[in-house]
Amino acid sequence: MQMRSDTNCLLYRPGQKPAEIPLEEVSEHIRDKSNFIWIDIADAQHPLLARLGEELGLHELAIEDALTTHQRPKLEEYGEHLFISAKTAQLLEGRIYFSEVHFFAGPNFVASVRHGPGLTFARGRERLAAARNGLRPGSPLALYLVLDLIVDHYRPALESTHERFRTLESVLLTDALDRGDLEKLYNVKRELNSLRDAAEPMQDIVQDLVRLHPEFVTKELKAYYRDVHDHAIRVTDAIDTLRTSASDAMQFHLASLTLRQNESVQKLAGWGAILAIPTVIFSLYGMNFEWMPELRQPWGYPAVLIASAGGMVWLYRRLKRHGWI
């Protein structure tokens, strides 16, 4: 999947359609508190983010965090601005793409900085422009839309992983499992760990927004934010359940291998014990001693053969009765 490096900067004015503006003009429009600006940047480098910080008056530490990948999901407050780091997951052509996105949210702007391939926020901008039920474009609604979009995309990724696990689980019950299937099962578990690392922190982020930041979680939007929080909890619980099933499946396979190995060892030991009877007897008679039982009797050789065969049959039946062979 090819990554794009682009910037979308939209100005929302009351009663007007969204208009695209250059990043350099953001500071001029942001002074008007009735305006709202949504900025979306893909794979930003330092000069571009430095310019964004100048236009929005962002804290230098927040800019530094936005430049750094592999951030842990978190919510931090810098005066009137919030910085949110989140991990996204998107299912494309049967493959899950994980990436990071960082948000700056202020009184009348939201800026997203995306790192890596994966989720985009075009649908969120469309929903913002078509806001109904008395909701108007602004930071509270835009922040809800991006968080809702992130959490909603965890579900298809989880369902795809679940489907692959069910296929592997059916193979686990047969003897047809090979090394390739084990690698697939390990990849499923690794994807589940990545999904949980993305989904579980979203619960705390949304909950902190609801409890500590009423300027973003307004009365009209509180139910919407709580819905996002509920979805994050349900996805995390489903991930935990599937992770447990994947671990149990791997343990089951290892136990089956151990059991099959023990059965093989038992059979080898049983046949070894049976073959030990003629081995011991014939080795004794092969020592060329002068005085051996029945050595000079004409029926001595058949008697030894019959005794050996009888001992082998007797031991075979006992081992068979106890399940050793």
C-alpha positions in Angstrom: 0.0 0.0 0.0 1.5 3.3 -1.1 1.7 6.1 1.4 0.6 9.6 0.5 2.0 12.8 1.8 -0.7 15.5 1.7 -2.4 18.2 3.7 -6.0 19.0 3.9 -7.0 22.3 5.6 -10.8 23.1 5.6 -12.4 26.2 7.0 -16.0 25.9 8.3 -18.0 29.1 8.6 -21.6 29.3 9.9 -24.1 28.9 7.1 -21.4 28.3 4.4 -19.9 25.2 2.7 -16.4 24.1 3.9 -13.7 25.9 2.0 -10.1 24.7 1.5 -7.5 27.2 2.6 -3.7 27.2 2.7 -2.0 26.3 5.9 -0.3 29.7 6.0 -3.7 31.4 6.3 -4.9 29.4 9.3 -3.8 32.0 11.9 -5.8 34.7 10.1 -9.1 32.7 10.2 -8.6 31.2 13.7 -8.9 34.6 15.4 -12.6 34.5 14.5 -14.1 32.2 17.2 -17.1 31.5 15.0 -14.9 29.8 12.5 -13.8 26.2 12.8 -10.7 24.7 11.0 -10.0 21.0 10.4 -6.4 20.2 9.4 -5.3 16.7 8.3 -1.7 16.0 7.6 -0.2 12.7 6.4 3.4 11.8 7.2 4.4 15.3 8.3 8.1 16.3 8.6 9.5 18.8 11.0 9.2 22.0 8.9 5.5 21.3 8.2 4.7 20.6 11.8 6.7 23.6 13.0 4.6 25.7 10.6 1.5 24.1 12.0 2.6 24.9 15.5 3.2 28.6 14.6 -0.3 28.9 13.0 -2.1 27.3 15.9 0.1 28.4 18.8 0.9 24.8 19.8 3.2 23.8 22.6 6.7 22.7 21.5 6.5 19.5 23.5 3.3 18.6 21.7 4.9 19.2 18.4 7.8 17.0 19.4 5.5 14.2 20.4 3.6 14.5 17.1 6.9 14.0 15.2 7.8 10.9 17.1 6.3 7.5 16.1 5.7 4.6 18.4 4.1 6.8 21.0 1.9 5.2 23.6 -1.8 6.2 23.3 -2.4 9.1 25.7 -4.2 12.4 26.3 -2.3 15.5 27.5 -3.4 19.0 28.2 -1.4 22.1 27.1 -3.4 25.1 28.3 -6.4 25.5 26.0 -5.1 22.8 23.7 -5.3 19.0 23.9 -2.8 16.5 22.5 -4.1 13.0 21.8 -2.0 10.1 20.5 -3.9 7.0 19.2 -3.3 3.9 17.3 -5.4 2.9 14.3 -6.2 -0.3 12.5 -7.7 -0.6 9.1 -8.6 -3.8 7.1 -7.7 -3.4 3.5 -7.8 -6.4 1.0 -7.8 -8.9 3.8 -4.8 -7.3 5.5 -4.7 -5.2 8.7 -2.7 -2.0 8.6 -1.7 -0.5 11.9 -0.6 3.1 12.2 -0.5 6.1 14.5 -2.4 9.3 14.5 -1.8 12.4 16.7 -4.4 15.1 17.3 -4.3 18.7 18.4 -7.6 20.1 19.6 -8.3 23.7 20.5 -11.4 25.9 21.0 -12.0 26.2 17.3 -9.7 23.7 15.5 -8.7 20.1 15.3 -5.5 19.0 13.5 -4.6 15.4 12.9 -1.2 14.1 12.0 -1.1 10.6 10.5 1.9 8.3 10.5 2.1 5.3 8.1 -0.5 3.8 5.8 -4.0 3.1 7.0 -6.9 5.1 8.2 -8.0 8.4 6.7 -10.6 10.9 8.0 -12.4 11.8 4.8 -15.6 10.3 6.0 -15.3 12.2 9.3 -15.0 15.5 7.4 -18.1 14.6 5.3 -20.1 13.8 8.4 -19.0 17.1 9.9 -20.2 19.1 6.9 -23.5 17.3 7.0 -24.1 17.7 10.8 -27.7 17.6 11.9 -29.9 17.5 15.0 -28.8 21.0 16.1 -25.1 20.0 16.0 -22.7 22.4 14.3 -19.2 22.0 13.0 -16.7 22.6 15.8 -14.0 21.0 17.9 -16.4 18.9 20.1 -18.2 17.3 17.1 -15.0 16.9 15.0 -13.1 15.2 17.9 -16.0 12.8 18.5 -16.1 12.0 14.8 -12.4 11.0 14.6 -12.5 9.0 17.8 -15.7 7.2 16.6 -14.0 6.5 13.3 -10.9 5.0 14.9 -12.9 2.8 17.3 -15.3 1.6 14.5 -12.4 0.4 12.4 -11.2 -1.9 15.2 -14.3 -4.2 14.7 -13.7 -5.2 11.1 -10.0 -5.9 11.9 -11.1 -8.1 14.8 -13.7 -10.0 12.8 -11.1 -10.7 10.1 -8.7 -12.1 12.7 -11.5 -14.1 14.3 -12.3 -15.7 11.0 -8.7 -16.7 10.4 -8.5 -18.1 13.9 -11.6 -20.2 13.4 -10.1 -21.7 10.2 -6.9 -22.6 12.1 -8.9 -23.9 15.1 -10.6 -26.5 12.9 -7.2 -27.7 11.6 -6.0 -28.0 15.2 -8.4 -30.8 15.8 -6.8 -32.9 13.0 -3.4 -34.2 12.4 -3.0 -32.0 9.3 -1.5 -29.0 11.2 2.0 -28.1 9.9 4.6 -25.5 10.6 2.9 -23.0 8.3 -0.3 -23.2 10.2 1.5 -22.7 13.5 3.1 -19.6 12.0 -0.3 -18.3 11.0 -1.7 -19.0 14.5 1.2 -17.1 16.0 0.6 -14.2 13.6 -3.1 -14.2 14.7 -2.0 -13.9 18.3 0.4 -11.1 17.4 -2.3 -9.1 15.6 -4.6 -9.5 18.6 -1.9 -8.1 20.8 -1.5 -5.1 18.5 -5.3 -4.6 18.4 -5.5 -4.6 22.1 -2.6 -2.2 22.4 -4.7 0.1 20.2 -8.2 -0.4 21.5 -7.7 -0.7 25.3 -6.2 2.8 25.9 -9.1 4.4 24.0 -11.3 3.7 26.9 -9.2 5.9 29.2 -8.8 8.6 26.6 -12.5 8.9 26.0 -13.3 8.6 29.7 -10.9 11.4 30.5 -12.4 13.6 27.9 -15.9 13.0 29.4 -14.8 13.6 33.0 -12.2 16.4 32.6 -12.9 18.4 29.5 -16.5 19.6 29.3 -15.4 22.3 26.8 -15.0 19.4 24.3 -17.6 17.0 25.6 -20.6 19.3 25.6 -24.0 18.3 27.0 -25.3 17.6 23.5 -22.4 15.2 22.7 -21.9 13.5 26.0 -24.1 10.5 25.0 -22.1 10.2 21.7 -18.8 10.1 23.5 -20.1 7.5 26.0 -21.1 5.4 23.0 -17.5 5.5 21.7 -16.3 4.5 25.2 -18.8 1.6 25.2 -17.7 0.4 21.8 -14.0 0.5 22.9 -14.9 -1.6 26.0 -16.7 -4.2 23.9 -14.0 -4.5 21.3 -11.3 -4.9 24.1 -13.4 -7.6 25.8 -13.8 -9.4 22.5 -10.1 -9.2 21.8 -9.3 -10.6 25.3 -11.7 -13.5 24.7 -10.1 -14.3 21.4 -6.6 -14.0 22.8 -7.5 -16.5 25.5 -8.9 -18.8 22.8 -5.7 -18.5 20.7 -3.5 -19.2 23.7 -5.7 -22.2 24.6 -5.5 -23.5 21.1 -1.7 -23.3 21.1 -1.6 -25.1 24.5 -4.0 -27.7 23.2 -1.8 -28.4 20.1 1.4 -28.7 22.3 -0.4 -31.1 24.7 -1.6 -33.1 21.7 1.9 -33.3 20.4 3.2 -34.4 23.8 0.5 -37.0 24.1 1.2 -38.4 20.6 4.9 -38.6 21.4 4.2 -40.4 24.7 2.0 -42.9 22.8 4.8 -43.5 20.3 7.3 -44.0 23.1 4.9 -46.4 24.9 4.5 -48.5 21.7 8.2 -48.6 21.1 8.8 -49.6 24.7 6.1 -52.3 24.5 7.5 -53.8 21.3 11.0 -53.5 22.8 9.9 -55.6 25.8 8.4 -58.2 23.6 11.5 -58.6 21.5 13.7 -58.7 24.6 12.3 -62.2 25.4 13.8 -64.0 22.4 16.8 -61.8 22.5 17.8 -62.8 26.0 17.0 -66.5 25.5 18.9 -66.8 22.2 21.8 -64.8 23.4 22.2 -67.3 26.4 22.1 -70.3 24.1 24.7 -68.6 21.8 27.3 -68.6 24.6 28.5 -72.2 23.8 28.4 -73.5 27.3 28.7 -77.2 27.6 25.9 -77.6 30.1 22.7 -75.8 29.0 19.1 -76.9 29.8 17.8 -79.4 27.2 21.0 -78.9 25.1 21.3 -82.6 24.3 17.6 -83.4 24.0 16.2 -83.8 20.5 13.2 -81.7 21.4 15.2 -79.0 23.2 15.4 -76.6 20.2 11.7 -76.6 19.4 10.9 -76.3 23.1 13.0 -73.1 23.4 11.3 -71.7 20.3 7.8 -72.5 21.7 8.7 -71.1 25.1 10.0 -67.9 23.5 6.9 -67.5 21.3 4.6 -68.3 24.3 6.3 -65.6 26.4 6.0 -63.1 23.6 2.3 -63.8 23.0 1.6 -63.6 26.8 3.4 -60.2 27.1 1.8 -58.9 23.9 -1.7 -59.6 25.3 -1.0 -58.0 28.6 0.5 -54.9 27.0 -2.5 -54.7 24.5 -4.9 -54.9 27.4 -3.3 -52.0 29.1 -3.2 -49.9 25.9 0.6 -49.9 25.5 0.5 -51.2 21.9 
